């Protein structure tokens, strides 16, 4: 099975711009979660989508948003970029389901640099 | 509140030494899951182990072993006879029941194994 793929792998933007990152989960997986990794804050949960619905959300401002399509692919969008948004954005997929924990598989990440 | 603490920011050892990475967690749930992930320089998080709160058996996998103690809320990771390829950042993480894909990560421990 192909693993989790994320595109693009690297991105450079300037302050005030917006950006869209894409994540394709493992085939058959219905849950996609997004994480932000920075040297100062570490790995922080952004949100999770399951069957096209946001199931869980972290403590990030409304500039961070996401969506999931019927084929389980997910996108996250960051509007009005700030310097502090520079980070590695990781996507993880899992089979999904409620009440049980499903192992998450991580993609290689998208490295976003905001100038 | 959920929290994971990895007090060791950096550890440096010489090849073939044993090394233990500490992890202490906080949660109010009685059902939860603990994880260890490895992050090599490439950036992708690699799953190492998952343990649920009802299973306190220690586990050994090759040179890796894990010690889970609910009494002290700890889930420590030991690498026996370390190798240069073990050099990476290691993360401990917590997920509570019905939280789906939300993982709470510790700050990570950077392990450097020198030849």
HADDOCK unambig.tbl for C-alpha pairs under 7 A between the chains (distance, minus, plus):
assign (segid A and resid 33 and name CA) (segid B and resid 101 and name CA) 6.01 0.50 0.50
assign (segid A and resid 42 and name CA) (segid B and resid 107 and name CA) 5.58 0.50 0.50
assign (segid A and resid 43 and name CA) (segid B and resid 105 and name CA) 6.09 0.50 0.50
assign (segid A and resid 45 and name CA) (segid B and resid 102 and name CA) 6.36 0.50 0.50
assign (segid A and resid 45 and name CA) (segid B and resid 103 and name CA) 6.73 0.50 0.50
assign (segid A and resid 48 and name CA) (segid B and resid 101 and name CA) 6.21 0.50 0.50
assign (segid A and resid 98 and name CA) (segid B and resid 98 and name CA) 6.15 0.50 0.50
assign (segid A and resid 98 and name CA) (segid B and resid 100 and name CA) 6.64 0.50 0.50
assign (segid A and resid 99 and name CA) (segid B and resid 97 and name CA) 6.46 0.50 0.50
assign (segid A and resid 99 and name CA) (segid B and resid 98 and name CA) 4.94 0.50 0.50
assign (segid A and resid 100 and name CA) (segid B and resid 97 and name CA) 6.98 0.50 0.50
assign (segid A and resid 100 and name CA) (segid B and resid 98 and name CA) 6.77 0.50 0.50
assign (segid A and resid 101 and name CA) (segid B and resid 100 and name CA) 6.42 0.50 0.50
assign (segid A and resid 106 and name CA) (segid B and resid 44 and name CA) 6.52 0.50 0.50
assign (segid A and resid 106 and name CA) (segid B and resid 45 and name CA) 5.83 0.50 0.50
assign (segid A and resid 107 and name CA) (segid B and resid 44 and name CA) 6.08 0.50 0.50
assign (segid A and resid 108 and name CA) (segid B and resid 43 and name CA) 6.11 0.50 0.50
assign (segid A and resid 108 and name CA) (segid B and resid 44 and name CA) 4.43 0.50 0.50
assign (segid A and resid 109 and name CA) (segid B and resid 43 and name CA) 6.96 0.50 0.50
assign (segid A and resid 109 and name CA) (segid B and resid 44 and name CA) 6.65 0.50 0.50
